Amino acid sequence: MNQFQHPSEIADRRGRIGLATGTSAAEAAAAAISELAPWSAREPLEPRATALVVPRQWRDADARAVVLGIRTQLLARGTSRTVSLLRTPGQVGAVAAATREQWRDVALGPGGERFDRVRVPVRLLESTRIVAAPAGGDAMPRIGPIAIVAAFAHPRQRAVARLAADDPAILAELAAPLLPSMTIAITQTPDGWLAAAATDSIAAELAWLALAARSGRRAEVVPWQDPGVQRLSALLPAAPGPNDIVIAPQPSVDAAVVRSLAEALGIPPDRTALDRRK
């Protein structure tokens, strides 16, 4: 049985969020990832199979465009590797996978309240995971990074979450062993596409919550008080706090967009404008 460890590549644990726009999903995703380069390039992605994990409800053209953006950045970093597209399983597919997959139990540690260990597919656990989370806009669904990764937990444990109306805190426990090396949250706007990239999973969920709110998602609490964010913070050994989050926008991103996201995440202006000038 494995012990859960946080997979963030950022050595000093600050939650940098790269923010970018583009005329296509591929362009926006690639540009957002490029804003992470000063930090994430310190430790390249592990030389393993790479899976881009997306929700099954997302239309194929948009998901594959994000794959293209990721491949562009991997090539720019001198890494030529295959990025396979992996969609979340439906209920029928998950039940079938229960007998087909090899499973491994991963202990959560003291932060788990509903589960003390989570059973996950070995093939996904042993791959490099990148998550693309659509945050709404036009015909796009809104499905957050935590919910996407949690969909791969063993069907019996997923059933517990469904009985609890997919409580975000329970989903966070199911997602913890499979947290990705990088997440891209993306939304379609009237002018094109807006993407946020992060290697820290809490920063990624916060960014997705902020983008989803811009596209019309109603929330009862601010992002930092989201039950999924709260539970994931309890599970991680060195979770970032509000003072650790930095927005790194591409110069083309409208200042009003940067300000609105910073306000939603409780980030003071000096931790956005400073990065904007780099």
PyMOL commands that set and color helices and strands:
alter all, ss='L'
color gray80, all
select helices_A, chain A and resi 25-34+37-40+60-76+91-100+122-125+145-150+155-163+168-178+201-214+223-225+227-235+242-244+255-265+270-276
alter helices_A, ss='H'
color red, helices_A
select strands_A, chain A and resi 2-3+15-22+50-54+83-87+103-107+117-121+128-134+182-189+192-198+245-249
alter strands_A, ss='S'
color yellow, strands_A
deselect
rebuild
show_as cartoon
